[in-house]
Amino acid sequence: MTILRYLIPISLALGLAALVGFIWTVRSRQYEDLDGPAHRILGVDASPLTPEEARELRSLDRGQDPGLPG
């Protein structure tokens, strides 16, 4: 039973820390827009790649330096 003298205050302190952390996230607006990033990733890019950008992406895929010709 003496272990309860340690476990009860530790559990109360952990619960209080979790509550303080939750209140901090709510006040810093962490939960404001949960669907925005999910919808933005599905959006269509309005501008197609220029030939230079496409060449740079291909060279990055091959592991080459995009500044080098070829």
Distance bins in CASP14 RR format, pairs under 12 A and 6 or more apart:
PFRMAT RR
TARGET T0000
AUTHOR 0000-0000-0000
RMODE 2
METHOD distances of the structure
MODEL  1
1 7 0 0 0 0 0 1 0 0 0 0 0
1 8 0 0 0 0 0 1 0 0 0 0 0
2 8 0 0 0 0 0 1 0 0 0 0 0
3 9 0 0 0 0 0 1 0 0 0 0 0
3 10 0 0 0 0 0 1 0 0 0 0 0
3 11 0 0 0 0 0 1 0 0 0 0 0
4 10 0 0 0 0 0 1 0 0 0 0 0
4 11 0 0 0 0 1 0 0 0 0 0 0
4 12 0 0 0 0 0 1 0 0 0 0 0
5 11 0 0 0 0 0 1 0 0 0 0 0
6 12 0 0 0 0 0 1 0 0 0 0 0
6 13 0 0 0 0 0 1 0 0 0 0 0
7 13 0 0 0 0 0 1 0 0 0 0 0
7 14 0 0 0 0 0 1 0 0 0 0 0
8 14 0 0 0 0 0 1 0 0 0 0 0
8 15 0 0 0 0 0 1 0 0 0 0 0
9 15 0 0 0 0 0 1 0 0 0 0 0
9 16 0 0 0 0 0 1 0 0 0 0 0
10 16 0 0 0 0 0 1 0 0 0 0 0
10 17 0 0 0 0 0 1 0 0 0 0 0
11 17 0 0 0 0 0 1 0 0 0 0 0
11 18 0 0 0 0 0 1 0 0 0 0 0
12 18 0 0 0 0 0 1 0 0 0 0 0
12 19 0 0 0 0 0 1 0 0 0 0 0
13 19 0 0 0 0 0 1 0 0 0 0 0
13 20 0 0 0 0 0 1 0 0 0 0 0
14 20 0 0 0 0 0 1 0 0 0 0 0
14 21 0 0 0 0 0 1 0 0 0 0 0
15 21 0 0 0 0 1 0 0 0 0 0 0
15 22 0 0 0 0 1 0 0 0 0 0 0
15 23 0 0 0 0 0 1 0 0 0 0 0
16 22 0 0 0 0 0 1 0 0 0 0 0
16 23 0 0 0 0 0 1 0 0 0 0 0
17 23 0 0 0 0 0 1 0 0 0 0 0
17 24 0 0 0 0 0 1 0 0 0 0 0
18 24 0 0 0 0 0 1 0 0 0 0 0
18 25 0 0 0 0 0 1 0 0 0 0 0
19 25 0 0 0 0 0 1 0 0 0 0 0
19 26 0 0 0 0 0 1 0 0 0 0 0
20 26 0 0 0 0 0 1 0 0 0 0 0
20 27 0 0 0 0 0 1 0 0 0 0 0
21 27 0 0 0 0 1 0 0 0 0 0 0
21 28 0 0 0 0 1 0 0 0 0 0 0
21 30 0 0 0 0 0 1 0 0 0 0 0
22 28 0 0 0 0 0 1 0 0 0 0 0
22 30 0 0 0 0 1 0 0 0 0 0 0
22 31 0 0 0 0 1 0 0 0 0 0 0
23 30 0 0 0 0 0 1 0 0 0 0 0
23 31 0 0 0 0 0 1 0 0 0 0 0
24 30 0 0 0 0 1 0 0 0 0 0 0
24 31 0 0 0 0 0 1 0 0 0 0 0
25 31 1 0 0 1 0 0 0 0 0 0 0
25 32 0 0 0 0 0 1 0 0 0 0 0
26 32 0 0 0 0 1 0 0 0 0 0 0
33 39 0 0 0 0 1 0 0 0 0 0 0
33 40 0 0 0 0 1 0 0 0 0 0 0
35 41 0 0 0 0 0 1 0 0 0 0 0
35 42 0 0 0 0 0 1 0 0 0 0 0
36 42 0 0 0 0 1 0 0 0 0 0 0
36 43 0 0 0 0 0 1 0 0 0 0 0
37 43 0 0 0 0 0 1 0 0 0 0 0
45 53 0 0 0 0 0 1 0 0 0 0 0
47 53 0 0 0 0 1 0 0 0 0 0 0
48 54 0 0 0 0 1 0 0 0 0 0 0
49 55 0 0 0 0 1 0 0 0 0 0 0
49 56 0 0 0 0 1 0 0 0 0 0 0
49 57 1 0 0 1 0 0 0 0 0 0 0
49 58 0 0 0 0 0 1 0 0 0 0 0
50 56 0 0 0 0 1 0 0 0 0 0 0
50 57 0 0 0 0 0 1 0 0 0 0 0
51 57 0 0 0 0 0 1 0 0 0 0 0
51 58 0 0 0 0 0 1 0 0 0 0 0
52 58 0 0 0 0 0 1 0 0 0 0 0
52 59 0 0 0 0 0 1 0 0 0 0 0
52 66 0 0 0 0 1 0 0 0 0 0 0
52 67 0 0 0 0 0 1 0 0 0 0 0
53 59 0 0 0 0 0 1 0 0 0 0 0
53 60 0 0 0 0 0 1 0 0 0 0 0
53 66 0 0 0 0 1 0 0 0 0 0 0
54 60 0 0 0 0 0 1 0 0 0 0 0
54 61 0 0 0 0 0 1 0 0 0 0 0
54 66 0 0 0 0 0 1 0 0 0 0 0
55 61 0 0 0 0 0 1 0 0 0 0 0
55 62 0 0 0 0 0 1 0 0 0 0 0
55 64 0 0 0 0 0 1 0 0 0 0 0
55 66 1 0 0 1 0 0 0 0 0 0 0
55 67 0 0 0 0 1 0 0 0 0 0 0
55 68 0 0 0 0 0 1 0 0 0 0 0
55 69 0 0 0 0 1 0 0 0 0 0 0
55 70 0 0 0 0 1 0 0 0 0 0 0
56 62 0 0 0 0 0 1 0 0 0 0 0
56 63 0 0 0 0 0 1 0 0 0 0 0
56 64 0 0 0 0 1 0 0 0 0 0 0
56 65 0 0 0 0 0 1 0 0 0 0 0
56 66 1 0 1 0 0 0 0 0 0 0 0
56 67 1 0 0 1 0 0 0 0 0 0 0
56 68 0 0 0 0 0 1 0 0 0 0 0
56 70 0 0 0 0 0 1 0 0 0 0 0
57 63 0 0 0 0 0 1 0 0 0 0 0
57 64 0 0 0 0 0 1 0 0 0 0 0
57 66 0 0 0 0 1 0 0 0 0 0 0
58 64 0 0 0 0 1 0 0 0 0 0 0
58 66 0 0 0 0 1 0 0 0 0 0 0
58 70 0 0 0 0 1 0 0 0 0 0 0
59 65 1 0 0 1 0 0 0 0 0 0 0
59 66 1 0 1 0 0 0 0 0 0 0 0
59 67 1 0 0 1 0 0 0 0 0 0 0
59 68 1 0 0 1 0 0 0 0 0 0 0
59 69 0 0 0 0 1 0 0 0 0 0 0
59 70 1 0 0 1 0 0 0 0 0 0 0
60 66 1 0 0 1 0 0 0 0 0 0 0
60 67 0 0 0 0 0 1 0 0 0 0 0
60 68 0 0 0 0 0 1 0 0 0 0 0
62 68 0 0 0 0 0 1 0 0 0 0 0
62 70 0 0 0 0 1 0 0 0 0 0 0
64 70 1 0 0 1 0 0 0 0 0 0 0
END
